[in-house]
Amino acid sequence: MKRRAFLAVAAGAVAFRAVRAEPLVRVYRSPSCGCCAKWADHLRANGFTVEVIDVPEPGQYRRKLGIPDALGSCHTAEVDGYAIEGHVPARELQRLLKERPSAVGLAVPGMPLGSPGMESGGRRHPYVVLLVDRHGGYTAYAAYVR
């Protein structure tokens, strides 16, 4: 009997872990930006809960959250205390939340073709995901090549 109860509890714990979603991602974007919606869909497809907030000036959120304008893109997001700028792949958000480095967050400057939300008929440009430190500096966190 004890063995059966243990197995039931263990199975419940596994099931609970399987349905656990990633933390909420708040995305600040211009209402006319279509690629931002595609990026949000990419995050949802990878287990994140996403709230998209249309704002007149997404850049003010970038600055408020500590991402330098030089690393800007078309949208800014925040997740669990981190800023996310641009088309950062969900895989890197998951890694960031697992490793929890002391940083402002991640950025993919510009809008590179082939990044999540910027898919274009199979065309891809190489790009780097940057880890942004608390002083505005950055280092490479991940590289995506063709």
C-alpha positions in Angstrom: 0.0 0.0 0.0 2.8 2.4 0.9 4.5 1.7 -2.5 1.3 2.5 -4.4 0.8 5.8 -2.5 4.4 6.8 -3.2 4.0 6.1 -6.9 0.8 8.1 -7.0 2.6 11.1 -5.4 5.6 10.7 -7.7 3.3 10.6 -10.8 1.5 13.7 -9.6 4.8 15.6 -9.1 5.9 14.6 -12.7 2.6 15.7 -14.1 2.8 19.0 -12.2 6.3 19.7 -13.6 5.2 18.9 -17.1 2.4 21.6 -17.1 4.4 24.3 -15.3 4.7 27.3 -17.6 7.6 29.7 -17.8 7.1 33.1 -16.1 5.0 35.9 -17.6 6.7 37.9 -20.4 5.4 41.5 -20.8 6.1 42.8 -24.3 6.0 46.6 -25.0 5.5 47.2 -28.7 4.2 49.7 -31.2 0.6 48.8 -32.2 1.6 48.6 -35.9 4.5 46.1 -35.5 3.7 42.7 -36.9 7.0 41.0 -36.1 6.5 41.7 -32.4 3.3 39.6 -32.5 5.2 36.8 -34.3 7.9 36.9 -31.6 5.2 36.7 -28.9 3.7 33.7 -30.7 7.2 32.1 -30.7 7.5 32.5 -26.9 4.0 31.1 -26.4 4.9 28.0 -28.5 7.8 27.5 -26.1 5.8 27.5 -22.9 5.8 31.2 -21.9 2.8 33.2 -20.9 2.9 36.5 -22.9 1.1 39.8 -22.3 1.5 42.2 -25.3 1.1 45.9 -24.4 0.8 48.4 -27.2 2.6 51.6 -26.4 3.3 54.8 -28.4 7.0 54.7 -27.7 8.6 51.3 -26.9 12.0 52.9 -26.6 11.1 54.5 -23.3 10.6 51.0 -21.9 14.0 50.0 -23.2 15.7 52.9 -21.4 13.6 52.4 -18.2 14.7 48.8 -18.0 18.4 49.6 -18.6 19.0 48.5 -22.2 21.2 51.1 -24.1 19.6 52.6 -27.2 22.5 51.3 -29.3 21.2 47.8 -28.7 17.6 48.7 -29.6 15.1 46.8 -31.6 11.4 47.1 -32.3 10.1 45.9 -28.9 11.2 45.5 -25.3 10.0 42.9 -22.9 10.5 42.1 -19.2 10.5 38.7 -17.6 11.2 37.8 -14.0 13.3 40.9 -13.3 15.2 40.8 -16.6 14.9 43.1 -19.7 14.6 41.5 -23.1 15.3 43.6 -26.2 14.4 42.4 -29.7 14.0 39.0 -31.2 15.7 36.9 -28.6 15.0 33.2 -29.0 12.9 31.5 -26.3 15.8 29.0 -25.7 18.0 31.9 -24.5 15.2 33.3 -22.2 14.9 29.8 -20.7 18.7 29.6 -20.2 18.8 33.1 -18.7 16.0 32.2 -16.2 17.8 28.9 -15.3 21.3 30.5 -14.9 20.1 33.8 -13.3 23.3 35.8 -14.1 23.7 39.2 -12.5 22.7 41.3 -15.5 20.1 43.7 -16.9 19.0 41.1 -19.5 19.4 40.0 -23.1 19.4 41.9 -26.4 19.3 41.1 -30.1 19.9 44.6 -31.7 18.1 45.4 -34.9 15.8 43.0 -36.6 17.9 40.2 -38.1 16.3 38.0 -40.7 15.7 34.5 -39.5 15.5 35.4 -35.8 12.2 34.5 -34.1 9.4 36.7 -35.5 11.6 37.7 -38.4 11.3 34.6 -40.5 11.5 35.3 -44.2 11.2 32.4 -46.6 14.2 30.6 -45.2 16.5 33.5 -45.5 18.7 33.9 -42.4 21.3 36.4 -41.3 23.8 35.6 -38.5 23.2 37.4 -35.2 24.4 37.4 -31.6 22.3 37.4 -28.5 24.0 39.8 -26.0 24.0 39.7 -22.2 23.7 43.3 -21.0 25.4 44.1 -17.8 24.3 46.7 -15.2 26.7 49.3 -16.6 25.5 49.2 -20.2 28.3 46.9 -21.4 27.6 43.6 -23.0 29.1 40.2 -23.9 28.1 37.5 -26.4 25.6 35.1 -24.8 24.8 33.0 -27.9 25.5 33.1 -31.6 23.1 32.1 -34.4 24.7 31.5 -37.8 23.1 30.6 -41.0 
